[in-house]
């Protein structure tokens, strides 16, 4: 198997006519005559005085919120079940409520991201996090808690399509801060949020009296409003609409202003010889485009990787307290510390590695390697079962770490690369939204089924979870598409069918 075609990884050319200086060679203003010119400027990268990197950081802040809110219920489920006298099926429903909301939010959010713009959707979804986090922390019963988590999930569903669009559309095509690296950065941001959640739980566990520990889950859930309020406070100063989206709507003047603000470059809009193209307005019919031409294979691959990764990850991560406390028979403090250490040393480090090396190895190879490690780890956990001594307990925890490490540098980092970078600007919101609808459906099934299956099967549940990475591996070898280093946004401006770059 060879690497992706060299032409696909080569840096894209700048706007290079005799009258148009490149972005880095000359300080003179760039001439913009079309949306394609805007895409090429963005593909070349931001100037030092631009704030595109800050926009990317804010977008990752949205991902941080997504992960924190999805994780914050994990440790407290036993206390919630005891407080509200919930059956295993009811625990599964409360756990899955957030992903039910995320399914609907992703489906609508992907469309709105392409229809009304990245900026407006991002501004709106932050409010969901604030209201839902406070309501969940104050919930008097399981019904209110489930409703608040559903609302929170709707915000998560809205946020991920727009966050991925911002990460892709404020980054260059190739190089150290490429689109692939920026999108993959969602993974360490996710694990940083997960670790923050467990750090907060650990701190509260240390200071609260034992008879007050049942309140841990309330404080943890309500704290999710804090980072959302911080993002709301700084959004007006730094966040911008995507210049690519603005240009695709026919607003070249607006795109030029964004280039000045976010990229630190002067751009002059001039009329071209050809009539201005019609705005690329999003339509619900665009969902059908995802299953036409070369997009069909990309959509199927991205959906399989995302759904399989989400199913297994949710079962393991949100089941960590159950796995450590019940399967490995450890106490509350050990459960918290082990979950925190596993996330920091394995998942977070793996995510950083995924960002660092994606431009060198590509998303396909790293995803295959990550899924392979996950499959081996899950088979090992299934074979160990209930460890009878300290050595087997240590080995089981190491295998859990191996699973999370494989998730970090593999499908965790790059499932979004396949979902975001398989589609150009005009389809990106809908593409990610559709992908997340399927991913959240898998999450819902996982969060609902894991408590039920764990109660019924015990450690044999790992055999079932192992089917997820195995399924994804089969699809990866069937469809060898790698979006890394390929200027996907150029597909909006090329005639005929998009050029497909695959591994041979």
ChimeraX attribute file (.defattr): number of C-alpha atoms within 10 A of each C-alpha:
attribute: neighborCount
match mode: 1-to-1
recipient: residues
	/A:1	6
	/A:2	7
	/A:3	14
	/A:4	22
	/A:5	15
	/A:6	10
	/A:7	11
	/A:8	19
	/A:9	21
	/A:10	14
	/A:11	16
	/A:12	18
	/A:13	11
	/A:14	19
	/A:15	21
	/A:16	10
	/A:17	8
	/A:18	6
	/A:19	9
	/A:20	15
	/A:21	17
	/A:22	18
	/A:23	22
	/A:24	13
	/A:25	7
	/A:26	10
	/A:27	11
	/A:28	14
	/A:29	15
	/A:30	22
	/A:31	19
	/A:32	23
	/A:33	18
	/A:34	22
	/A:35	24
	/A:36	20
	/A:37	19
	/A:38	25
	/A:39	26
	/A:40	22
	/A:41	24
	/A:42	25
	/A:43	25
	/A:44	22
	/A:45	22
	/A:46	23
	/A:47	16
	/A:48	11
	/A:49	12
	/A:50	18
	/A:51	21
	/A:52	29
	/A:53	19
	/A:54	14
	/A:55	23
	/A:56	23
	/A:57	19
	/A:58	21
	/A:59	23
	/A:60	25
	/A:61	21
	/A:62	29
	/A:63	24
	/A:64	25
	/A:65	26
	/A:66	25
	/A:67	22
	/A:68	26
	/A:69	28
	/A:70	24
	/A:71	23
	/A:72	27
	/A:73	23
	/A:74	19
	/A:75	24
	/A:76	20
	/A:77	21
	/A:78	17
	/A:79	15
	/A:80	21
	/A:81	16
	/A:82	12
	/A:83	12
	/A:84	14
	/A:85	13
	/A:86	17
	/A:87	12
	/A:88	18
	/A:89	13
	/A:90	17
	/A:91	22
	/A:92	21
	/A:93	20
	/A:94	26
	/A:95	25
	/A:96	26
	/A:97	24
	/A:98	29
	/A:99	31
	/A:100	24
	/A:101	25
	/A:102	34
	/A:103	29
	/A:104	22
	/A:105	29
	/A:106	33
	/A:107	24
	/A:108	21
	/A:109	32
	/A:110	32
	/A:111	27
	/A:112	23
	/A:113	31
	/A:114	27
	/A:115	20
	/A:116	14
	/A:117	20
	/A:118	28
	/A:119	17
	/A:120	14
	/A:121	22
	/A:122	26
	/A:123	15
	/A:124	14
	/A:125	23
	/A:126	24
	/A:127	17
	/A:128	20
	/A:129	30
	/A:130	21
	/A:131	17
	/A:132	26
	/A:133	29
	/A:134	19
	/A:135	22
	/A:136	28
	/A:137	21
	/A:138	16
	/A:139	16
	/A:140	11
	/A:141	12
	/A:142	20
	/A:143	12
	/A:144	15
	/A:145	22
	/A:146	19
	/A:147	19
	/A:148	26
	/A:149	30
	/A:150	26
	/A:151	26
	/A:152	33
	/A:153	30
	/A:154	28
	/A:155	31
	/A:156	31
	/A:157	30
	/A:158	32
	/A:159	32
	/A:160	30
	/A:161	35
	/A:162	32
	/A:163	28
	/A:164	30
	/A:165	29
	/A:166	32
	/A:167	28
	/A:168	29
	/A:169	27
	/A:170	30
	/A:171	24
	/A:172	26
	/A:173	29
	/A:174	22
	/A:175	18
	/A:176	16
	/A:177	18
	/A:178	24
	/A:179	31
	/A:180	33
	/A:181	29
	/A:182	25
	/A:183	30
	/A:184	32
	/A:185	26
	/A:186	31
	/A:187	33
	/A:188	28
	/A:189	24
	/A:190	28
	/A:191	28
	/A:192	21
	/A:193	25
	/A:194	27
	/A:195	23
	/A:196	19
	/A:197	24
	/A:198	25
	/A:199	17
	/A:200	16
	/A:201	22
	/A:202	18
	/A:203	10
	/A:204	17
	/A:205	19
	/A:206	12
	/A:207	10
	/A:208	13
	/A:209	10
	/A:210	9
	/A:211	7
	/A:212	11
	/A:213	16
	/A:214	17
	/A:215	16
	/A:216	20
	/A:217	22
	/A:218	20
	/A:219	18
	/A:220	25
	/A:221	25
	/A:222	21
	/A:223	20
	/A:224	25
	/A:225	23
	/A:226	14
	/A:227	18
	/A:228	22
	/A:229	15
	/A:230	12
	/A:231	18
	/A:232	16
	/A:233	10
	/A:234	11
	/A:235	16
	/A:236	10
	/A:237	8
	/A:238	14
	/A:239	24
	/A:240	21
	/A:241	20
	/A:242	28
	/A:243	29
	/A:244	29
	/A:245	28
	/A:246	22
	/A:247	22
	/A:248	25
	/A:249	23
	/A:250	18
	/A:251	16
	/A:252	25
	/A:253	17
	/A:254	17
	/A:255	25
	/A:256	24
	/A:257	18
	/A:258	23
	/A:259	27
	/A:260	18
	/A:261	18
	/A:262	26
	/A:263	23
	/A:264	17
	/A:265	23
	/A:266	17
	/A:267	22
	/A:268	13
	/A:269	16
	/A:270	12
	/A:271	11
	/A:272	10
	/A:273	7
	/A:274	8
	/A:275	8
	/A:276	13
	/A:277	11
	/A:278	9
	/A:279	14
	/A:280	18
	/A:281	14
	/A:282	21
	/A:283	14
	/A:284	12
	/A:285	8
	/A:286	16
	/A:287	17
	/A:288	11
	/A:289	15
	/A:290	21
	/A:291	14
	/A:292	11
	/A:293	12
	/A:294	16
	/A:295	19
	/A:296	14
	/A:297	18
	/A:298	24
	/A:299	21
	/A:300	17
	/A:301	24
	/A:302	29
	/A:303	25
	/A:304	24
	/A:305	29
	/A:306	26
	/A:307	26
	/A:308	26
	/A:309	25
	/A:310	28
	/A:311	24
	/A:312	27
	/A:313	23
	/A:314	20
	/A:315	23
	/A:316	22
	/A:317	20
	/A:318	23
	/A:319	20
	/A:320	21
	/A:321	25
	/A:322	23
	/A:323	24
	/A:324	22
	/A:325	17
	/A:326	17
	/A:327	18
	/A:328	23
	/A:329	15
	/A:330	17
	/A:331	12
	/A:332	15
	/A:333	13
	/A:334	14
	/A:335	21
	/A:336	21
	/A:337	15
	/A:338	19
	/A:339	25
	/A:340	21
	/A:341	16
	/A:342	23
	/A:343	27
	/A:344	22
	/A:345	13
	/A:346	23
	/A:347	29
	/A:348	27
	/A:349	20
	/A:350	27
	/A:351	31
	/A:352	21
	/A:353	20
	/A:354	33
	/A:355	27
	/A:356	17
	/A:357	15
	/A:358	26
	/A:359	20
	/A:360	12
	/A:361	14
	/A:362	21
	/A:363	30
	/A:364	28
	/A:365	16
	/A:366	23
	/A:367	28
	/A:368	21
	/A:369	16
	/A:370	28
	/A:371	28
	/A:372	19
	/A:373	20
	/A:374	31
	/A:375	23
	/A:376	16
	/A:377	23
	/A:378	26
	/A:379	18
	/A:380	17
	/A:381	24
	/A:382	19
	/A:383	15
	/A:384	16
	/A:385	18
	/A:386	19
	/A:387	17
	/A:388	10
	/A:389	9
	/A:390	10
	/A:391	9
	/A:392	16
	/A:393	20
	/A:394	13
	/A:395	15
	/A:396	26
	/A:397	18
	/A:398	16
	/A:399	20
	/A:400	26
	/A:401	23
	/A:402	23
	/A:403	27
	/A:404	31
	/A:405	27
	/A:406	29
	/A:407	34
	/A:408	31
	/A:409	32
	/A:410	32
	/A:411	33
	/A:412	32
	/A:413	32
	/A:414	34
	/A:415	28
	/A:416	28
	/A:417	29
	/A:418	28
	/A:419	29
	/A:420	30
	/A:421	28
	/A:422	29
	/A:423	24
	/A:424	22
	/A:425	25
	/A:426	23
	/A:427	26
	/A:428	26
	/A:429	34
	/A:430	32
	/A:431	31
	/A:432	34
	/A:433	34
	/A:434	25
	/A:435	30
	/A:436	32
	/A:437	26
	/A:438	21
	/A:439	26
	/A:440	28
	/A:441	21
	/A:442	22
	/A:443	29
	/A:444	25
	/A:445	20
	/A:446	27
	/A:447	27
	/A:448	23
	/A:449	19
	/A:450	26
	/A:451	23
	/A:452	19
	/A:453	17
	/A:454	20
	/A:455	14
	/A:456	11
	/A:457	12
	/A:458	17
	/A:459	20
	/A:460	18
	/A:461	22
	/A:462	25
	/A:463	16
	/A:464	14
	/A:465	23
	/A:466	21
	/A:467	17
	/A:468	22
	/A:469	31
	/A:470	17
	/A:471	16
	/A:472	25
	/A:473	21
	/A:474	12
	/A:475	16
	/A:476	20
	/A:477	13
	/A:478	11
	/A:479	16
	/A:480	18
	/A:481	22
	/A:482	25
	/A:483	26
	/A:484	29
	/A:485	28
	/A:486	26
	/A:487	23
	/A:488	21
	/A:489	24
	/A:490	18
	/A:491	17
	/A:492	18
	/A:493	15
	/A:494	11
	/A:495	7
	/A:496	7
	/A:497	10
	/A:498	17
	/A:499	13
	/A:500	16
	/A:501	19
	/A:502	16
	/A:503	15
	/A:504	11
